[in-house]
Amino acid sequence: MNIRELTIEEVRKVYKDHVREDFPREERKPLSRIEKTIKEGKYLCLGAFGEKGELLGYAFFVFEKEACLLDYYAVVPEMRGKGIGSAFLQEAVKNTRAEVTIIEIEDPEASVP
């Protein structure tokens, strides 16, 4: 697994192809706000990629002083349940270099009708 910062073009693609599918509308920030915060240096978007360059998952962090909040995090559906999420999360948090990382966890089954 290769983890690296996403380009702005990749952020747009991940947002349109994945964030919109993985998170309910009321939990999504507008893409324009994410782009603005990236330009301000207060937002970091990481991608995990497989051997063939395919996206395995993404992690979006927002920064405030020495702390960061994991804003969006998901593994692509076809790769879930294979341990990629745990490994990616550990490495993604290391990549932030923040003194404190806040991770809010929701039970995905809680939203299923």
Backbone as CSV, one residue per row, in Angstrom:
resi,resn,N_x,N_y,N_z,CA_x,CA_y,CA_z,C_x,C_y,C_z
1,MET,0.848,-1.178,0.000,0.000,0.000,0.000,0.892,1.239,0.000
2,ASN,0.584,2.168,-0.890,1.297,3.433,-1.000,0.368,4.539,-0.507
3,ILE,0.828,5.323,0.456,0.029,6.421,0.996,0.704,7.726,0.608
4,ARG,-0.099,8.637,0.050,0.463,9.933,-0.338,-0.623,10.996,-0.334
5,GLU,-0.161,12.234,-0.320,-1.085,13.359,-0.367,-1.720,13.425,-1.755
6,LEU,-3.006,13.698,-1.782,-3.737,13.804,-3.046,-3.546,15.191,-3.653
7,THR,-3.472,15.244,-4.967,-3.468,16.529,-5.668,-4.883,17.091,-5.604
8,ILE,-5.028,18.365,-5.904,-6.358,18.972,-5.882,-7.286,18.290,-6.883
9,GLU,-6.751,17.873,-8.019,-7.564,17.169,-9.010,-8.027,15.815,-8.458
10,GLU,-7.131,15.137,-7.746,-7.498,13.850,-7.142,-8.523,14.040,-6.027
11,VAL,-8.385,15.123,-5.267,-9.367,15.414,-4.214,-10.745,15.581,-4.840
12,ARG,-10.818,16.330,-5.921,-12.106,16.531,-6.604,-12.702,15.200,-7.059
13,LYS,-11.870,14.339,-7.628,-12.345,13.039,-8.118,-12.803,12.150,-6.959
14,VAL,-12.009,12.095,-5.891,-12.384,11.277,-4.728,-13.684,11.799,-4.126
15,TYR,-13.814,13.115,-4.028,-15.034,13.700,-3.481,-16.243,13.301,-4.330
16,LYS,-16.134,13.487,-5.635,-17.268,13.208,-6.522,-17.581,11.719,-6.632
17,ASP,-16.544,10.882,-6.670,-16.749,9.445,-6.873,-16.975,8.663,-5.588
18,HIS,-16.468,9.167,-4.461,-16.510,8.369,-3.232,-17.172,9.071,-2.051
19,VAL,-16.730,10.296,-1.727,-17.284,10.972,-0.550,-18.794,11.113,-0.691
20,ARG,-19.265,11.464,-1.862,-20.711,11.605,-2.089,-21.461,10.296,-1.869
21,GLU,-20.808,9.183,-2.122,-21.432,7.870,-1.927,-21.287,7.372,-0.492
22,ASP,-20.174,7.720,0.155,-19.857,7.175,1.475,-20.461,7.950,2.638
23,PHE,-20.838,9.210,2.415,-21.338,10.047,3.499,-22.661,10.697,3.108
24,PRO,-23.608,10.773,4.062,-24.889,11.419,3.767,-24.695,12.907,3.461
25,ARG,-25.573,13.443,2.682,-25.493,14.844,2.248,-25.305,15.799,3.433
26,GLU,-26.047,15.572,4.518,-25.985,16.484,5.660,-24.640,16.431,6.398
27,GLU,-23.826,15.432,6.125,-22.503,15.320,6.750,-21.372,15.797,5.833
28,ARG,-21.699,16.178,4.621,-20.664,16.571,3.660,-20.488,18.084,3.610
29,LYS,-19.241,18.496,3.677,-18.911,19.897,3.433,-18.935,20.105,1.919
30,PRO,-19.224,21.312,1.475,-19.118,21.575,0.039,-17.665,21.405,-0.419
31,LEU,-17.488,20.875,-1.602,-16.148,20.696,-2.159,-15.401,22.026,-2.211
32,SER,-16.102,23.102,-2.502,-15.453,24.421,-2.576,-14.834,24.812,-1.234
33,ARG,-15.477,24.453,-0.130,-14.925,24.770,1.189,-13.676,23.934,1.465
34,ILE,-13.710,22.671,1.061,-12.535,21.812,1.234,-11.369,22.371,0.423
35,GLU,-11.628,22.748,-0.822,-10.574,23.305,-1.673,-9.986,24.574,-1.061
36,LYS,-10.839,25.443,-0.534,-10.379,26.690,0.091,-9.493,26.383,1.292
37,THR,-9.907,25.433,2.119,-9.156,25.089,3.326,-7.826,24.428,2.974
38,ILE,-7.792,23.665,1.882,-6.521,23.092,1.409,-5.561,24.225,1.044
39,LYS,-6.063,25.206,0.296,-5.221,26.332,-0.130,-4.706,27.135,1.058
40,GLU,-5.469,27.145,2.158,-5.056,27.845,3.380,-4.061,27.021,4.196
41,GLY,-3.807,25.783,3.779,-2.875,24.921,4.496,-3.448,24.294,5.750
42,LYS,-4.781,24.253,5.846,-5.439,23.723,7.041,-6.167,22.409,6.784
43,TYR,-5.905,21.792,5.656,-6.610,20.562,5.298,-5.631,19.654,4.568
44,LEU,-5.625,18.387,4.926,-4.738,17.402,4.304,-5.579,16.239,3.804
45,CYS,-5.404,15.892,2.549,-6.127,14.772,1.955,-5.120,13.712,1.536
46,LEU,-5.262,12.528,2.118,-4.367,11.418,1.817,-5.131,10.320,1.101
47,GLY,-4.434,9.624,0.235,-5.004,8.466,-0.442,-4.121,7.259,-0.214
48,ALA,-4.745,6.101,-0.105,-4.018,4.829,-0.043,-4.219,4.162,-1.394
49,PHE,-3.121,3.725,-1.998,-3.179,3.151,-3.335,-2.566,1.764,-3.351
50,GLY,-3.139,0.899,-4.182,-2.641,-0.459,-4.338,-1.475,-0.523,-5.306
51,GLU,-1.002,-1.737,-5.539,0.163,-1.960,-6.406,-0.040,-1.458,-7.830
52,LYS,-1.278,-1.469,-8.308,-1.560,-1.028,-9.677,-2.010,0.432,-9.736
53,GLY,-1.882,1.135,-8.618,-2.272,2.541,-8.580,-3.734,2.774,-8.282
54,GLU,-4.480,1.725,-7.978,-5.907,1.865,-7.701,-6.135,2.412,-6.295
55,LEU,-7.152,3.256,-6.157,-7.486,3.833,-4.860,-8.047,2.752,-3.947
56,LEU,-7.466,2.651,-2.744,-7.950,1.706,-1.739,-8.763,2.419,-0.665
57,GLY,-8.401,3.654,-0.387,-9.096,4.415,0.645,-8.612,5.849,0.668
58,TYR,-9.280,6.665,1.474,-8.912,8.071,1.585,-9.134,8.552,3.011
59,ALA,-8.370,9.557,3.384,-8.476,10.178,4.704,-8.307,11.681,4.530
60,PHE,-9.292,12.434,4.991,-9.249,13.893,4.916,-9.160,14.426,6.345
61,PHE,-8.172,15.265,6.610,-7.951,15.832,7.939,-8.062,17.351,7.886
62,VAL,-8.659,17.936,8.919,-8.700,19.386,9.070,-7.831,19.742,10.277
63,PHE,-7.041,20.818,10.137,-6.085,21.211,11.171,-6.509,22.486,11.878
64,GLU,-6.232,22.512,13.167,-6.405,23.708,13.989,-5.264,23.723,14.995
65,LYS,-4.316,24.593,14.788,-3.100,24.691,15.615,-2.361,23.365,15.616
66,GLU,-2.116,22.773,16.801,-1.332,21.535,16.881,-2.181,20.273,16.741
67,ALA,-3.482,20.442,16.565,-4.381,19.287,16.511,-4.992,19.141,15.125
68,CYS,-5.448,17.935,14.849,-6.194,17.715,13.612,-7.369,16.785,13.901
69,LEU,-8.367,16.904,13.076,-9.574,16.089,13.168,-9.692,15.279,11.891
70,LEU,-9.922,13.997,12.037,-10.184,13.157,10.867,-11.588,13.497,10.396
71,ASP,-11.675,14.175,9.274,-12.937,14.706,8.769,-13.710,13.659,7.968
72,TYR,-13.032,12.990,7.052,-13.632,11.919,6.248,-12.625,10.790,6.134
73,TYR,-13.125,9.568,6.244,-12.246,8.402,6.150,-13.073,7.232,5.640
74,ALA,-12.575,6.574,4.617,-13.274,5.389,4.110,-12.327,4.545,3.274
75,VAL,-12.645,3.283,3.224,-11.985,2.326,2.342,-13.000,2.018,1.248
76,VAL,-12.545,1.899,0.003,-13.479,1.616,-1.086,-14.197,0.297,-0.796
77,PRO,-15.475,0.200,-1.150,-16.286,-0.964,-0.767,-15.675,-2.326,-1.074
78,GLU,-15.072,-2.487,-2.241,-14.550,-3.803,-2.623,-13.309,-4.213,-1.829
79,MET,-12.728,-3.279,-1.070,-11.523,-3.589,-0.289,-11.795,-3.663,1.211
80,ARG,-13.037,-3.455,1.613,-13.379,-3.494,3.038,-13.289,-4.912,3.580
81,GLY,-12.959,-5.011,4.861,-12.877,-6.308,5.520,-11.583,-7.058,5.268
82,LYS,-10.583,-6.379,4.732,-9.307,-7.035,4.403,-8.141,-6.487,5.219
83,GLY,-8.435,-5.688,6.242,-7.382,-5.136,7.087,-6.737,-3.874,6.557
84,ILE,-7.159,-3.427,5.394,-6.569,-2.232,4.791,-6.905,-0.996,5.614
85,GLY,-8.120,-0.915,6.086,-8.548,0.258,6.846,-7.715,0.502,8.081
86,SER,-7.467,-0.538,8.849,-6.672,-0.402,10.080,-5.251,0.043,9.770
87,ALA,-4.629,-0.599,8.797,-3.248,-0.257,8.431,-3.176,1.167,7.877
88,PHE,-4.131,1.521,7.033,-4.144,2.858,6.437,-4.346,3.923,7.511
89,LEU,-5.272,3.696,8.429,-5.541,4.687,9.465,-4.293,4.960,10.304
90,GLN,-3.601,3.917,10.700,-2.381,4.093,11.501,-1.349,4.935,10.753
91,GLU,-1.130,4.628,9.493,-0.140,5.370,8.707,-0.616,6.785,8.389
92,ALA,-1.901,6.946,8.133,-2.437,8.271,7.819,-2.253,9.212,9.002
93,VAL,-2.543,8.733,10.203,-2.380,9.565,11.396,-0.915,9.970,11.560
94,LYS,0.008,9.058,11.304,1.439,9.392,11.378,1.790,10.494,10.375
95,ASN,1.178,10.456,9.207,1.461,11.430,8.148,1.004,12.845,8.494
96,THR,0.087,12.987,9.428,-0.405,14.329,9.773,0.630,15.118,10.556
97,ARG,1.467,14.439,11.306,2.469,15.057,12.169,1.843,16.001,13.192
98,ALA,0.569,15.839,13.474,-0.101,16.657,14.487,0.214,16.108,15.878
99,GLU,0.210,16.998,16.859,0.433,16.552,18.237,-0.751,15.729,18.733
100,VAL,-1.940,16.118,18.315,-3.167,15.436,18.728,-4.015,15.183,17.485
101,THR,-4.532,13.978,17.363,-5.457,13.650,16.275,-6.765,13.181,16.891
102,ILE,-7.850,13.809,16.489,-9.175,13.457,16.992,-9.869,12.617,15.930
103,ILE,-10.350,11.456,16.366,-11.047,10.547,15.456,-12.416,10.249,16.040
104,GLU,-13.450,10.627,15.330,-14.827,10.345,15.735,-15.274,9.098,14.984
105,ILE,-15.816,8.147,15.724,-16.214,6.877,15.113,-17.727,6.719,15.199
106,GLU,-18.321,6.308,14.095,-19.747,6.018,14.059,-19.945,4.566,13.679
107,ASP,-20.964,3.965,14.230,-21.316,2.592,13.890,-22.046,2.608,12.552
108,PRO,-21.458,2.028,11.494,-22.112,2.070,10.179,-23.459,1.358,10.173
109,GLU,-23.646,0.400,11.053,-24.915,-0.329,11.115,-26.021,0.518,11.733
110,ALA,-25.640,1.536,12.512,-26.632,2.369,13.186,-27.481,3.153,12.198
111,SER,-26.966,3.438,11.025,-27.709,4.224,10.038,-28.487,3.367,9.048
112,VAL,-28.347,2.056,9.163,-29.059,1.159,8.252,-30.486,0.986,8.753
113,PRO,-31.495,1.236,7.892,-32.901,1.099,8.336,-33.276,-0.332,8.650
